[in-house]
Protein backbone atom coordinates (compact mmCIF):
# COMPACT_ATOMS: atom_id res chain seq x y z
CA UNK A 1 0.00 0.00 0.00
CA UNK A 2 2.80 2.36 0.88
CA UNK A 3 4.52 1.59 -2.47
CA UNK A 4 1.25 2.31 -4.32
CA UNK A 5 0.97 5.68 -2.56
CA UNK A 6 4.51 6.68 -3.56
CA UNK A 7 3.90 5.70 -7.20
CA UNK A 8 0.57 7.56 -7.22
CA UNK A 9 2.13 10.69 -5.70
CA UNK A 10 4.91 10.64 -8.31
CA UNK A 11 2.40 10.21 -11.13
CA UNK A 12 0.23 13.02 -9.78
CA UNK A 13 3.25 15.33 -9.54
CA UNK A 14 4.27 14.48 -13.10
CA UNK A 15 0.78 15.18 -14.46
CA UNK A 16 0.66 18.44 -12.49
CA UNK A 17 3.96 19.54 -14.03
CA UNK A 18 2.73 18.72 -17.53
CA UNK A 19 -0.47 20.71 -17.08
CA UNK A 20 1.34 23.52 -15.31
CA UNK A 21 3.90 23.97 -18.10
CA UNK A 22 1.60 25.85 -20.48
CA UNK A 23 0.48 28.09 -17.62
CA UNK A 24 4.07 28.89 -16.75
CA UNK A 25 4.92 29.69 -20.39
CA UNK A 26 1.99 32.10 -20.46
CA UNK A 27 2.76 33.89 -17.22
CA UNK A 28 2.55 37.67 -17.43
CA UNK A 29 5.45 39.76 -18.73
CA UNK A 30 6.17 42.26 -15.97
CA UNK A 31 7.25 45.83 -16.71
CA UNK A 32 8.05 48.24 -13.88
CA UNK A 33 6.82 51.84 -14.02
CA UNK A 34 8.49 54.57 -11.97
CA UNK A 35 6.56 57.83 -12.04
CA UNK A 36 6.16 60.71 -9.59
CA UNK A 37 2.42 60.62 -8.94
CA UNK A 38 2.79 63.11 -6.10
CA UNK A 39 4.91 66.24 -5.78
CA UNK A 40 6.11 68.73 -8.37
CA UNK A 41 6.36 66.26 -11.27
CA UNK A 42 2.89 64.77 -10.88
CA UNK A 43 1.14 66.91 -13.53
CA UNK A 44 3.28 65.36 -16.26
CA UNK A 45 4.13 61.97 -14.74
CA UNK A 46 0.52 61.02 -14.01
CA UNK A 47 -0.56 61.39 -17.67
CA UNK A 48 2.57 59.47 -18.68
CA UNK A 49 1.60 56.53 -16.45
CA UNK A 50 -1.93 56.62 -17.84
CA UNK A 51 -0.51 56.48 -21.34
CA UNK A 52 1.60 53.48 -20.37
CA UNK A 53 -1.40 51.75 -18.80
CA UNK A 54 -3.41 52.37 -21.94
CA UNK A 55 -0.67 50.76 -24.05
CA UNK A 56 -0.72 47.67 -21.80
CA UNK A 57 -4.51 47.43 -22.05
CA UNK A 58 -4.44 47.83 -25.84
CA UNK A 59 -1.78 45.13 -26.26
CA UNK A 60 -3.55 42.72 -23.91
CA UNK A 61 -6.93 43.33 -25.57
CA UNK A 62 -5.31 42.40 -28.87
CA UNK A 63 -4.03 39.07 -27.61
CA UNK A 64 -0.89 39.98 -25.70
CA UNK A 65 2.63 39.05 -26.79
CA UNK A 66 4.47 35.83 -27.66
CA UNK A 67 1.41 33.68 -28.34
CA UNK A 68 -0.81 35.07 -25.65
CA UNK A 69 1.30 36.26 -22.73
CA UNK A 70 -0.19 39.34 -21.08
CA UNK A 71 1.72 42.44 -20.09
CA UNK A 72 1.58 43.44 -16.43
CA UNK A 73 2.54 46.98 -15.45
CA UNK A 74 3.69 47.36 -11.85
CA UNK A 75 3.72 51.00 -10.76
CA UNK A 76 5.59 52.66 -7.89
CA UNK A 77 5.27 56.34 -6.92
CA UNK A 78 8.68 58.08 -7.03
CA UNK A 79 7.14 61.06 -5.15
CA UNK A 80 9.34 63.66 -6.94
CA UNK A 81 12.08 62.46 -4.62
CA UNK A 82 15.41 60.93 -5.56
CA UNK A 83 15.54 58.59 -2.57
CA UNK A 84 12.01 57.36 -3.28
CA UNK A 85 13.00 56.79 -6.91
CA UNK A 86 15.91 54.55 -5.86
CA UNK A 87 13.76 52.65 -3.35
CA UNK A 88 11.07 52.23 -5.99
CA UNK A 89 13.60 50.80 -8.45
CA UNK A 90 14.74 48.21 -5.90
CA UNK A 91 11.14 47.27 -5.21
CA UNK A 92 10.37 46.76 -8.90
CA UNK A 93 13.53 44.73 -9.50
CA UNK A 94 12.54 42.43 -6.64
CA UNK A 95 9.29 41.62 -8.46
CA UNK A 96 10.91 40.08 -11.52
CA UNK A 97 10.34 42.83 -14.06
CA UNK A 98 11.99 42.37 -17.47
CA UNK A 99 12.17 46.13 -18.12
CA UNK A 100 11.53 49.46 -16.45
CA UNK A 101 9.97 52.62 -17.81
CA UNK A 102 9.30 56.06 -16.43
CA UNK A 103 10.48 59.41 -15.13
CA UNK A 104 10.20 62.74 -16.91
CA UNK A 105 13.35 64.23 -15.43
CA UNK A 106 16.93 62.93 -15.26
CA UNK A 107 17.16 63.85 -11.58
CA UNK A 108 15.04 60.77 -10.89
CA UNK A 109 16.44 58.56 -13.66
CA UNK A 110 19.96 58.89 -12.27
CA UNK A 111 19.30 57.25 -8.86
CA UNK A 112 17.10 54.48 -10.30
CA UNK A 113 18.18 53.43 -13.82
CA UNK A 114 21.73 52.40 -12.74
CA UNK A 115 20.11 49.75 -10.53
CA UNK A 116 18.46 48.30 -13.64
CA UNK A 117 21.77 48.55 -15.50
CA UNK A 118 23.53 46.58 -12.75
CA UNK A 119 21.00 43.76 -13.20
CA UNK A 120 21.23 43.87 -17.02
CA UNK A 121 17.59 44.93 -17.30
CA UNK A 122 16.62 47.63 -19.83
CA UNK A 123 15.22 50.95 -18.61
CA UNK A 124 13.34 53.16 -21.06
CA UNK A 125 12.72 56.72 -19.94
CA UNK A 126 9.53 58.11 -21.39
CA UNK A 127 10.26 61.76 -20.63
CA UNK A 128 13.76 62.52 -19.32
CA UNK A 129 15.61 64.45 -22.02
CA UNK A 130 19.22 64.73 -20.81
CA UNK A 131 21.04 63.59 -23.97
CA UNK A 132 23.96 62.06 -22.08
CA UNK A 133 21.82 59.70 -19.97
CA UNK A 134 22.58 56.53 -21.97
CA UNK A 135 26.30 57.30 -21.91
CA UNK A 136 26.19 57.99 -18.18
CA UNK A 137 24.22 54.85 -17.28
CA UNK A 138 25.13 52.21 -19.85
CA UNK A 139 23.82 49.99 -22.62
CA UNK A 140 20.56 49.17 -20.80
CA UNK A 141 19.43 52.82 -20.94
CA UNK A 142 17.12 54.01 -23.72
CA UNK A 143 15.21 57.24 -24.36
CA UNK A 144 11.83 57.71 -26.02
CA UNK A 145 12.17 61.52 -26.22
CA UNK A 146 14.63 63.76 -28.03
CA UNK A 147 17.53 65.32 -26.13
CA UNK A 148 17.57 68.69 -24.36
CA UNK A 149 19.96 70.00 -26.96
CA UNK A 150 17.32 69.62 -29.68
CA UNK A 151 14.42 71.12 -27.73
CA UNK A 152 16.56 74.04 -26.52
CA UNK A 153 17.82 74.76 -30.02
CA UNK A 154 14.23 74.58 -31.32
CA UNK A 155 12.82 77.18 -28.92
CA UNK A 156 15.90 79.40 -29.34
CA UNK A 157 15.47 79.35 -33.12
CA UNK A 158 11.78 80.18 -32.72
CA UNK A 159 12.59 82.99 -30.28
CA UNK A 160 14.96 84.58 -32.79
CA UNK A 161 13.15 83.99 -36.08
CA UNK A 162 9.48 84.24 -35.15
CA UNK A 163 9.38 86.34 -31.97
CA UNK A 164 12.17 88.70 -33.04
CA UNK A 165 14.09 88.21 -29.80
CA UNK A 166 17.44 89.99 -29.75
CA UNK A 167 17.78 90.48 -25.97
CA UNK A 168 16.71 87.74 -23.58
CA UNK A 169 16.57 87.14 -19.83
CA UNK A 170 17.06 83.61 -18.50
CA UNK A 171 15.67 82.13 -15.28
CA UNK A 172 16.89 78.68 -14.27
CA UNK A 173 15.81 76.25 -11.58
CA UNK A 174 19.28 75.65 -10.15
CA UNK A 175 18.31 72.48 -8.29
CA UNK A 176 17.66 70.17 -11.27
CA UNK A 177 19.97 68.61 -13.86
CA UNK A 178 17.26 68.91 -16.50
CA UNK A 179 16.67 72.61 -16.00
CA UNK A 180 20.36 73.49 -15.85
CA UNK A 181 21.02 71.49 -19.02
CA UNK A 182 18.09 73.10 -20.84
CA UNK A 183 19.40 76.58 -20.05
CA UNK A 184 22.94 75.59 -21.07
CA UNK A 185 21.83 74.56 -24.54
CA UNK A 186 19.45 77.52 -24.93
CA UNK A 187 22.32 79.90 -24.13
CA UNK A 188 24.56 78.08 -26.59
CA UNK A 189 22.13 78.50 -29.48
CA UNK A 190 21.16 82.03 -28.44
CA UNK A 191 24.80 83.12 -28.64
CA UNK A 192 25.23 81.39 -32.01
CA UNK A 193 22.25 83.38 -33.29
CA UNK A 194 23.54 86.65 -31.87
CA UNK A 195 20.93 86.98 -29.11
CA UNK A 196 22.21 89.09 -26.22
CA UNK A 197 21.70 87.53 -22.77
CA UNK A 198 20.94 90.56 -20.59
CA UNK A 199 20.14 88.76 -17.34
CA UNK A 200 20.65 85.34 -15.76
CA UNK A 201 18.70 84.62 -12.59
CA UNK A 202 18.04 81.52 -10.52
CA UNK A 203 15.54 79.85 -8.21
CA UNK A 204 15.07 76.46 -6.58
CA UNK A 205 12.46 73.74 -6.93
CA UNK A 206 9.70 74.43 -4.43
CA UNK A 207 10.09 78.24 -4.45
CA UNK A 208 6.77 80.07 -4.21
CA UNK A 209 7.75 83.74 -4.36
CA UNK A 210 9.49 85.17 -7.44
CA UNK A 211 9.16 88.84 -6.54
CA UNK A 212 12.94 89.35 -6.20
CA UNK A 213 13.60 87.89 -9.64
CA UNK A 214 10.76 89.97 -11.11
CA UNK A 215 12.19 93.16 -9.58
CA UNK A 216 15.57 92.46 -11.18
CA UNK A 217 13.85 91.65 -14.48
CA UNK A 218 12.04 94.99 -14.44
CA UNK A 219 15.20 96.96 -13.66
CA UNK A 220 17.54 95.45 -16.22
CA UNK A 221 18.74 97.46 -19.21
CA UNK A 222 18.50 96.88 -22.10
CA UNK A 223 15.01 95.53 -21.69
CA UNK A 224 14.67 91.87 -22.71
CA UNK A 225 12.39 90.97 -25.63
CA UNK A 226 11.51 87.67 -23.92
CA UNK A 227 12.27 85.61 -20.84
CA UNK A 228 13.39 81.99 -21.05
CA UNK A 229 12.33 80.03 -17.95
CA UNK A 230 13.81 76.62 -17.33
CA UNK A 231 11.63 74.88 -14.75
CA UNK A 232 9.60 71.81 -13.91
CA UNK A 233 5.77 72.02 -14.01
CA UNK A 234 5.02 73.38 -10.52
CA UNK A 235 7.19 76.45 -11.00
CA UNK A 236 6.03 76.84 -14.62
CA UNK A 237 2.56 77.82 -13.49
CA UNK A 238 3.75 80.00 -10.61
CA UNK A 239 6.33 81.95 -12.62
CA UNK A 240 3.84 82.60 -15.41
CA UNK A 241 1.24 83.82 -12.92
CA UNK A 242 3.55 86.14 -10.99
CA UNK A 243 5.24 87.62 -14.06
CA UNK A 244 1.89 88.48 -15.62
CA UNK A 245 0.44 89.78 -12.34
CA UNK A 246 3.43 92.15 -12.10
CA UNK A 247 2.33 93.80 -15.33
CA UNK A 248 5.08 92.35 -17.54
CA UNK A 249 3.78 91.23 -20.92
CA UNK A 250 6.97 90.09 -22.64
CA UNK A 251 6.87 86.60 -24.22
CA UNK A 252 7.71 83.68 -21.92
CA UNK A 253 9.57 80.83 -23.63
CA UNK A 254 10.59 77.44 -22.28
CA UNK A 255 11.01 73.73 -22.89
CA UNK A 256 8.82 70.72 -22.14
CA UNK A 257 8.69 71.45 -18.40
CA UNK A 258 6.01 73.95 -19.46
CA UNK A 259 3.97 71.24 -21.19
CA UNK A 260 1.53 71.14 -18.30
CA UNK A 261 -2.00 72.37 -17.68
CA UNK A 262 -0.58 74.33 -14.72
CA UNK A 263 0.55 77.16 -17.01
CA UNK A 264 -3.15 77.82 -17.63
CA UNK A 265 -4.88 76.66 -14.44
CA UNK A 266 -2.54 78.47 -12.03
CA UNK A 267 -2.52 81.97 -13.61
CA UNK A 268 -5.92 81.61 -15.30
CA UNK A 269 -6.69 81.90 -18.99
CA UNK A 270 -6.37 85.68 -19.24
CA UNK A 271 -2.85 85.69 -17.82
CA UNK A 272 -1.73 82.53 -19.67
CA UNK A 273 -0.84 84.57 -22.72
CA UNK A 274 2.15 84.90 -25.04
CA UNK A 275 3.76 81.70 -23.68
CA UNK A 276 5.73 79.42 -26.00
CA UNK A 277 7.45 76.13 -25.30
CA UNK A 278 9.15 73.29 -27.15
CA UNK A 279 7.80 69.80 -26.55
CA UNK A 280 7.24 66.38 -28.04
CA UNK A 281 5.36 66.19 -31.31
CA UNK A 282 1.78 64.99 -31.12
CA UNK A 283 -0.71 67.89 -30.90
CA UNK A 284 -2.48 68.48 -34.23
CA UNK A 285 -0.33 65.83 -35.89
CA UNK A 286 -2.39 64.18 -38.69
CA UNK A 287 -0.68 60.78 -38.45
CA UNK A 288 -3.07 57.85 -37.76
CA UNK A 289 -1.04 56.81 -34.71
CA UNK A 290 -1.90 60.14 -33.08
CA UNK A 291 -5.60 60.06 -33.93
CA UNK A 292 -5.96 56.48 -32.69
CA UNK A 293 -4.16 57.28 -29.44
CA UNK A 294 -6.28 60.36 -28.70
CA UNK A 295 -9.49 58.45 -29.37
CA UNK A 296 -8.43 55.54 -27.16
CA UNK A 297 -7.27 57.85 -24.36
CA UNK A 298 -10.56 59.74 -24.36
CA UNK A 299 -12.50 56.47 -24.31
CA UNK A 300 -10.43 55.08 -21.42
CA UNK A 301 -10.16 58.18 -19.21
CA UNK A 302 -12.99 60.46 -20.34
CA UNK A 303 -10.62 63.33 -21.16
CA UNK A 304 -8.21 64.24 -23.94
CA UNK A 305 -4.51 63.58 -23.27
CA UNK A 306 -3.40 66.31 -20.87
CA UNK A 307 -0.02 66.88 -22.51
CA UNK A 308 2.67 65.20 -24.63
CA UNK A 309 3.82 63.08 -21.68
CA UNK A 310 0.72 60.88 -22.03
CA UNK A 311 1.72 59.61 -25.49
CA UNK A 312 5.35 59.37 -24.36
CA UNK A 313 4.29 56.87 -21.69
CA UNK A 314 2.31 54.99 -24.31
CA UNK A 315 5.31 54.91 -26.65
CA UNK A 316 7.62 53.58 -23.92
CA UNK A 317 5.50 50.45 -23.46
CA UNK A 318 4.85 50.06 -27.19
CA UNK A 319 8.59 50.31 -27.92
CA UNK A 320 9.34 47.52 -25.44
CA UNK A 321 6.52 45.37 -26.84
CA UNK A 322 7.89 45.84 -30.35
CA UNK A 323 11.37 44.74 -29.24
CA UNK A 324 9.95 41.68 -27.43
CA UNK A 325 8.05 40.70 -30.57
CA UNK A 326 11.15 41.06 -32.76
CA UNK A 327 13.23 39.13 -30.25
CA UNK A 328 10.67 36.36 -29.88
CA UNK A 329 11.59 36.46 -26.21
CA UNK A 330 10.87 38.42 -23.03
CA UNK A 331 14.30 37.77 -21.55
CA UNK A 332 16.06 41.03 -20.61
CA UNK A 333 19.22 40.34 -22.63
CA UNK A 334 17.25 39.61 -25.82
CA UNK A 335 15.07 42.65 -25.15
CA UNK A 336 18.10 44.92 -24.72
CA UNK A 337 19.69 43.65 -27.92
CA UNK A 338 16.55 44.25 -29.96
CA UNK A 339 15.82 47.65 -28.41
CA UNK A 340 19.25 48.79 -29.57
CA UNK A 341 18.39 47.67 -33.10
CA UNK A 342 15.14 49.65 -33.25
CA UNK A 343 14.70 51.35 -36.62
CA UNK A 344 11.67 53.24 -37.91
CA UNK A 345 9.39 52.47 -34.95
CA UNK A 346 6.28 54.57 -35.55
CA UNK A 347 5.39 55.93 -32.13
CA UNK A 348 2.66 58.39 -31.30
CA UNK A 349 5.31 61.05 -30.61
CA UNK A 350 7.22 60.37 -33.80
CA UNK A 351 9.46 57.82 -35.42
CA UNK A 352 12.16 56.26 -33.26
CA UNK A 353 15.44 54.92 -34.60
CA UNK A 354 18.56 54.28 -32.57
CA UNK A 355 21.05 55.03 -35.32
CA UNK A 356 23.87 55.76 -32.91
CA UNK A 357 25.09 53.97 -29.78
CA UNK A 358 23.80 56.87 -27.68
CA UNK A 359 20.27 55.51 -27.25
CA UNK A 360 18.80 58.95 -28.08
CA UNK A 361 16.37 59.16 -31.02
CA UNK A 362 16.36 62.03 -33.50
CA UNK A 363 12.78 63.35 -33.59
CA UNK A 364 10.75 66.40 -34.48
CA UNK A 365 10.15 69.08 -31.83
CA UNK A 366 6.82 70.90 -31.56
CA UNK A 367 6.66 74.58 -30.69
CA UNK A 368 3.43 75.26 -28.80
CA UNK A 369 1.98 78.73 -28.33
CA UNK A 370 -0.46 79.64 -25.55
CA UNK A 371 -2.69 82.69 -26.02
CA UNK A 372 -5.43 83.48 -23.54
CA UNK A 373 -5.24 79.93 -22.26
CA UNK A 374 -5.60 78.30 -25.69
CA UNK A 375 -2.91 76.04 -27.11
CA UNK A 376 -1.80 75.97 -30.76
CA UNK A 377 1.02 74.33 -32.68
CA UNK A 378 3.26 77.06 -34.09
CA UNK A 379 5.68 74.84 -36.00
CA UNK A 380 7.46 71.50 -36.04
CA UNK A 381 11.25 71.86 -35.82
CA UNK A 382 13.65 69.18 -37.01
CA UNK A 383 17.37 68.99 -36.22
CA UNK A 384 19.51 69.52 -39.30
CA UNK A 385 22.53 67.62 -38.10
CA UNK A 386 23.50 65.51 -35.10
N, C-alpha and C positions, 0 to 999 in steps of 0.2 A: 504493500500500500504506500509506504514511504517513497519507494522507487517510482511508482506511478505519479505521485504528487510532484516529484522533482522534474520528471519528464514533461508533465502537463504545464508546470510553471515555466519551463524553458520554451515550450512551444508557444505558450501565451505571450511571452516576452518577445519572441521572434515575430509573431503575427503583429503585435503592437508596433514593433519597429518598422515593419513593412508598411503598415497603414499610416504611421506617423511621418514617414519619409516625404510624401508629397506635401504634407502640411508644413514640414520644416522648410522645404524648398520654396514654399509660397509665403514664408513669413514676411512681415512688412519690412520695407527698406527705410531705415530711420535717418532723417536729416535733422540736424540741430539748428535752431534759429535763435540768434542772440540779438535782441532789439531792446532799446530803452523805451519801455512803455510808460514810464513815469519820469519826471524831471524835464530838463530843458530840451531834450531831443525827441520827446514823445510825439510832437505834432507832425514829425516826418517819419519817425520809426514805426508808429502805429499803423499808418497806411501801408508802409512797406511790408509789415508782417501780414496784413490783410491781403495784400497782393500775393504774397508767398502762399498763404492758406488757400487762396482761390486757385492758384496753379496746381496745388496738391489735389484739390477737389476735382478740377477739370481732368487731370491725368487719371485719377482713380475712377471717375465716372466713365472714362473711355477705355477702361479695361486694365489700367495699371501698366506696369513695366515687366519685361522679361517673362512673358507668358502668364501674366495675371498677378504678379506681386504688387501689393499696394504700397504707396508712399505714406509714411507717417512723419509728420512734422512735430518735433518736440521743442516747445518755446520756453525760454527763460528770460526774465526781465533783467536787463543790464543796468537799469535805474539811473542812466546818465552818470555812471560812476565807474571809474577804472577798476577798482577792487571788485565790485560786483560783476563786472564783465569777465574778469579772470576766474572768479568763483563759478560763474555761470558756464564758462567754457569747460572747467573741470567736471561740472555736473553732467553736461551733455556728453562728454567723452566717456564718462562712466556708464552711460546708457547704450553704448554700442552703435553710435551714429557712424555712418559711412562718409558723411560730409557735414560741414557747417556753413551757414549763410548768416548774413546780417550786418549790422552797424552801418551808420551813415556818416561816421566821422572816424578818422584814423586814431584819434585819442583812445578809442575803445577797441579798435582792431588790434592795436599794438600790444595790449596786455593779454589778449585772448587768442588771436590767430597763431602766435608762436607755439602755443600748447598743442594745437592741431598739427602744426608742422612737425613737432617732436614725435608725434604718433604716426606720422606719414599719412594723415587724413586731410583731404583738400578742404580749404576754406574759401568761400566765394563771397566777397563783400558786395552787397547790393548798392551801397551808396557812398562809401568812403572813397575820396578822389585823390588822395596823395599819390602822385605817380611813381614814387619810389617804394611803395609798400611791398610789391612782390620781390624787389631786390633786397629789401630789409629783412623780410621774413623767410623767403625761400621758395622752392619749386612747388609747394602745395598751396600757394597764395594766388588767387585770381580775382580780377576786378570786372564787374559788369559795367560800371560807368567809365567815362573818359577821365583823364587826369586833370588836376587843378591848373596845370599850365594851359591846357586848351580852353577851359572855361574862363580863365582870367584874361587870356589873349582875346577871346571872343567879346567880352564885355568892354575891354579897353578899346578894341577896334570900333565897336558900336559907339562908345562914348565920343571918340574922336570924329568919326565919319558922319554919324547921324545926329548926335546931340551937339556937335560943334565945340566939344570941351577942349580948351587949351590950358586952363588952370584947374587943378583938382585938389581937393582935400581928401585925406585918407584916414579913416578910423579903423583900428584893428583890435579885435579881442585878443589880448596878449597871453591868454591862458590856454589856447588850443593850437595844436599843430596844424590843423586844417586851416584855421583863420589866418595864422601867420604865413603859411605857404601861399594861400590865395592872394594876400597882399603883396608878397614877394614877387609873384609872377605878374600881377597887375602893374606894379611899379616898373618892372622890367619892360613890359610892352609899352607902357605910357612914355617912358623915356625914349624908347626906339621911335615912337611916333612924334616926339617933340612936345609932349604934354608936360607942363611945368607943375611939379608937386609943391604946392604952397604951404601945406600943413600936414604933419603926421601926428595923430593923437591915438590914445590907447584906452582900453577899458578891460574889465575882467568878466568872465562868465558869472552871471548872477547879479551884476550891477543893475540897479533900478533907477538911479538918478544920473542923467547925462547933462545936467545944467552947466557944469564946469567946461565940458568939451564944447557945448553949444556956445558958451560965452567966448571961448577962444576962436571958434569958427566965425562968429560974427565980427570979431575984431581984426582978423587977418587981412593983410593987403599984399598983393592984389586979391580981389575977391574971387573965390573959386567959382567955376561954371557948373560944378557938380561935386558931390561928395560920394566917395566909394566907401562902403561900410562892409567890413569883413566880420561876419558874426554867425552864430548859430540861431535857430528860429526864435527862441525866447527874446533875445535882445534885438532881433530884426523888427518885431512889432513895436517894442518900446522905443527904440531909436527913431523909427519913422514917426511915431506919435509925438514924441517930445520935440523933434526938429520942426515938424509942421505946427505944433502948438506955439512954438517960439516966434512964428511969423516967417520963417525961412521957407522959400518956395523952390530953391534950386533942385535940379534932378538928383535923386538918390539912386546909385547904381551898386550892384552887388553880384554875388555868385549864388549857387544853389542853396545856401543857407537861408536865403530869402524866399525859397519856394515853399511857402507855408501860408496857410490861411490867416496866421497871426498878423501879417502885414496889413490885412484889411480889418479883421475883427478887433484888434487892439486899438488902432487909431480911429476906426470908423471909416466908412466909405468916402466921406468928403475929404478927409485928410490923407487917405491912401491914394495919393495922386502924384504923377510924374516920378514913378518908381520903376526901375528897369533892372532885371537880373538875368544872368545866364543860367541855364539849367538843361536837363536831359530832354531830348526830343520826344514829344508824344502829343502835346496839345495841338489840335487842328491838323494833325498829320493824316493824310488820306489813305495810308496803307491799311489793308484789311486786318492786319494784326492789331492795329490800334482800335479800330471800330469794334472788333470782336471782344477785345479786352474791356473796353468801356461798357459795352452792353452787358457782359457777364458780371462786371463789378457792380453795376447798378442793380442787376437782378439779385445778386447775392447779398448786398449790403444796403440797398435802398437809397444810395446816394452815388453821385458821380465820383470818380477817383479824386481825392483831395489835392493831390499834387503828383509830380513825376516820380516820387519815391514809391508810390503804389505799384506802377508798372515795373519799376526796378526790382522790387521784391518778387514780383511774378517772374521776371526774366531770370533771376538767380536760380529759382527752382527749375524752370524750364531748361536752362542751360545745363544743369546737372543731369536732368532726365535725358536730354539729348545725348550727353556723353555716356551715360549708362547704356542707352540703347545701342550706340555705336560700338561700345566695348563688349556688349553681350554679357556684362557682368556688373555686379554692384560692389565688387571688392575695391577698397580705396586706392590700391596701386593702379588697377586698370582704369579706374575713374580719373585719377590724376593724369595718366598718360593720354587719355582721350580728350580731357579738357584742354590740355596743352596743344592738341591738334585741331581745335575748333576753328573752322573756316566758314564764313558766310552764314552763321546762325542768325536767323531772322527773328530778333526779339521785338518786343513791343517798343522799346526805346531805341531801336536801331539795330543795324547789322553788327554782329560781333565776330571778329577774326583775331586770333592771337598770332600775328605775323612775326612777332619778335619774342625773344625769351623773357620780355618784361612782364607779361601777363596783363598788359594794359591795352584795351581795344582802342582803335581810332574810330571815333563816332562824331556825328553832327552835334552841334550845340545850339539849343534854342535860346533866343533872346525874347524875354517876356516883358511886355509893358503893362503897367497898372495905372489906370486913369479913373479917378472917382470910384475906386473899388472894383473896377471891371478889368479882367485880364485879356490880353491879346498877344498873339505871336507877331513879333516885329520882323524877325528874319531867322533863318537857319544858317549858322556859320559852320564851315568845314575847315579843318586844318589843311594848310597847303603842303607842308612838309613835316616830317617827324624825325 
